[in-house]
Amino acid sequence: MASEVYFTDLHVEMGDTLLRKFDRLITRAGMDNIDFQDKFVAVKLHFGEYGNLAFLRHQYAKVLCDHIKARGGKPFLTDCNTLYAGYRNNALNHLDTAYLNGYNPLSTGVQTIIADGLRGTDERLIPVEGGEFVKEAKIGSAIAEADVFISLSHFKGHCSAGFGGALKNIGMGCGSKKGKMEMHSSGTPAINTDACIGCGMCVSHCANNGVHVIDGKAVIDEEHCLGCGFCFAYCPKGAIECKWTGAKPVLSKKIAEYSKAVLDGKPAFHISLLVDVSPDCDCESTNDLPIIPDVGMFASFDPVALDQACVDAANGQPIMPGSKAERKCSCEDHVHHSGHELFHMVHPDTDWEACLDHAEKLGIGTRKYSLNNVR
């Protein structure tokens, strides 16, 4: 059976606002069918890397959290630390970035919690029923312990997954550092010797004697390294790097399996905004020109159907002149007309369909949907 996806465009009449339309969308889509009373509600979103301006405005999160609080819930905004060495690779820097980007208690009315703790090591192991690549997902503790899960996603392109939507926000976003390493690579980490200062923090926190300092530089012992990811968490210089060796279709399937771990046995609801559709992830410290015009807001209990509806809507838009999509496009007519395969065009070596197909196979949802318009 097809899943119900709800949509509202970005047109407003005099006296109305986009935030009111957002609230009507989640109401019409049935989010209030969830029992929020006295429940901890994890609202998972991407706070945006510092310097990036394409991330979602915090006002949407405030409306969502106010809606939940009015129904007796206890919402908090959350994300997990990054694997790469950026502005969000530990909880303190992550919170600073979130606050600078508007996601602070004064602006949103709720607390912001980094789900996997100070260094990205605070995780819960959750079995993945039917998992082909992952048997136990490593999920940030605050997310794993929440009673209800809500995803609020900025739909955009992604260099490894094709696009980042609901499943990417859930699966990759909820993984601890060790979980993110498991999704991105099946191997061991590497040392950036230019950045390494030989401090030995990685040695002190290694789970299996898998790293040593030799001649003032850390060296990975491939025979003993378990790929646990603790060295990522404790390196003060970001000198531990992922080899990024995982094949992109496998990465997409692992994202689906991590999504299943997050969602299994827990009430959940999902919202995606197809606005400021940058070609690359909000993890980048900058953002390029949007590749299509703004489309609208989507919501569903089914994250697979939601992602499919957003892809279809994006493919129905003309390509923005001067954007990365136009530079990748082989047919000039596509700049003014719809009907292209946008995310394969922008990132031709990715396979976003692998994630949706695998998620469907795992029973997370279906790619078949019925679209309902909300005024």
Disulfide bonds with the S-S distance in Angstrom:
none
